[in-house]
Amino acid sequence: MALTKEKTVATVSTFGANEKDTGNTKVQVALLTERIKQLTEHCKQFKKDKSASRSLLILVGQRRKLLKYLQRKDLETYRSLIKELGLRK
């Protein structure tokens, strides 16, 4: 259930400086968000899949840590990323 190569490349090119900018915090948060959306839909369909539910919680925790880091380092980038991804309404 990993992201497709096309989806990953599109996300990296949208949020990164170039196609190879996968280490950027914005790119990492965007990729985690896409993966979380996929897993959320999977968990809605298969309610008893506990390993997917656990994986979803782990990914949400990773994204929370990265967002906390971004908020601490660059508040304006954090705010624009939250708005662009549609998080924290």
VENTA-V639996 format. One record per residue. N is the residue number from 1. RES is the residue in one letter. SS is DSSP state (a for helix, b for strand, c for the rest). PHI is phi in degrees with one decimal (none if undefined). NEAR is the number of other C-alpha atoms within 8 Angstrom. Layout:
n=N res=RES ss=SS phi=PHI near=NEAR
n=N res=RES ss=SS phi=PHI near=NEAR
This chain:
n=1 res=M ss=c phi=none near=3
n=2 res=A ss=c phi=-72.8 near=4
n=3 res=L ss=c phi=-67.3 near=8
n=4 res=T ss=c phi=-72.2 near=6
n=5 res=K ss=a phi=-61.3 near=6
n=6 res=E ss=a phi=-65.1 near=6
n=7 res=K ss=a phi=-65.7 near=8
n=8 res=T ss=a phi=-65.9 near=10
n=9 res=V ss=a phi=-62.8 near=9
n=10 res=A ss=a phi=-64.5 near=8
n=11 res=T ss=a phi=-66.9 near=12
n=12 res=V ss=a phi=-64.7 near=15
n=13 res=S ss=a phi=-70.2 near=10
n=14 res=T ss=a phi=-72.8 near=6
n=15 res=F ss=a phi=-100.4 near=9
n=16 res=G ss=c phi=-97.9 near=14
n=17 res=A ss=c phi=-73.6 near=6
n=18 res=N ss=c phi=-149.4 near=7
n=19 res=E ss=c phi=-69.8 near=9
n=20 res=K ss=c phi=-101.0 near=6
n=21 res=D ss=c phi=-88.8 near=10
n=22 res=T ss=c phi=-86.7 near=9
n=23 res=G ss=c phi=-87.7 near=6
n=24 res=N ss=c phi=-61.7 near=8
n=25 res=T ss=a phi=-61.0 near=8
n=26 res=K ss=a phi=-61.4 near=9
n=27 res=V ss=a phi=-66.6 near=14
n=28 res=Q ss=a phi=-62.0 near=11
n=29 res=V ss=a phi=-65.3 near=11
n=30 res=A ss=a phi=-64.8 near=11
n=31 res=L ss=a phi=-66.2 near=11
n=32 res=L ss=a phi=-63.2 near=11
n=33 res=T ss=a phi=-64.3 near=10
n=34 res=E ss=a phi=-63.4 near=9
n=35 res=R ss=a phi=-65.0 near=10
n=36 res=I ss=a phi=-64.2 near=11
n=37 res=K ss=a phi=-62.0 near=8
n=38 res=Q ss=a phi=-62.6 near=9
n=39 res=L ss=a phi=-66.7 near=11
n=40 res=T ss=a phi=-62.7 near=9
n=41 res=E ss=a phi=-64.0 near=8
n=42 res=H ss=a phi=-62.6 near=9
n=43 res=C ss=a phi=-68.7 near=12
n=44 res=K ss=a phi=-67.6 near=7
n=45 res=Q ss=a phi=-78.8 near=6
n=46 res=F ss=c phi=-115.5 near=7
n=47 res=K ss=c phi=-66.7 near=7
n=48 res=K ss=c phi=-92.3 near=5
n=49 res=D ss=c phi=-80.6 near=8
n=50 res=K ss=a phi=-73.3 near=7
n=51 res=S ss=a phi=-69.0 near=6
n=52 res=A ss=a phi=-69.3 near=10
n=53 res=S ss=a phi=-64.4 near=10
n=54 res=R ss=a phi=-65.7 near=8
n=55 res=S ss=a phi=-61.3 near=8
n=56 res=L ss=a phi=-62.6 near=11
n=57 res=L ss=a phi=-64.1 near=8
n=58 res=I ss=a phi=-64.6 near=8
n=59 res=L ss=a phi=-65.2 near=10
n=60 res=V ss=a phi=-63.7 near=10
n=61 res=G ss=a phi=-65.0 near=8
n=62 res=Q ss=a phi=-63.5 near=8
n=63 res=R ss=a phi=-64.7 near=11
n=64 res=R ss=a phi=-62.0 near=8
n=65 res=K ss=a phi=-63.6 near=8
n=66 res=L ss=a phi=-65.3 near=11
n=67 res=L ss=a phi=-67.4 near=10
n=68 res=K ss=a phi=-64.6 near=8
n=69 res=Y ss=a phi=-62.7 near=8
n=70 res=L ss=a phi=-64.0 near=12
n=71 res=Q ss=a phi=-63.7 near=11
n=72 res=R ss=a phi=-70.8 near=7
n=73 res=K ss=a phi=-86.4 near=6
n=74 res=D ss=c phi=-147.6 near=8
n=75 res=L ss=a phi=-65.6 near=9
n=76 res=E ss=a phi=-66.2 near=6
n=77 res=T ss=a phi=-63.9 near=9
n=78 res=Y ss=a phi=-58.9 near=11
n=79 res=R ss=a phi=-64.2 near=9
n=80 res=S ss=a phi=-68.5 near=8
n=81 res=L ss=a phi=-67.2 near=9
n=82 res=I ss=a phi=-59.6 near=10
n=83 res=K ss=a phi=-67.7 near=8
n=84 res=E ss=a phi=-69.1 near=7
n=85 res=L ss=a phi=-86.6 near=8
n=86 res=G ss=c phi=76.4 near=7
n=87 res=L ss=c phi=-95.4 near=7
n=88 res=R ss=c phi=50.8 near=4
n=89 res=K ss=c phi=-76.2 near=3
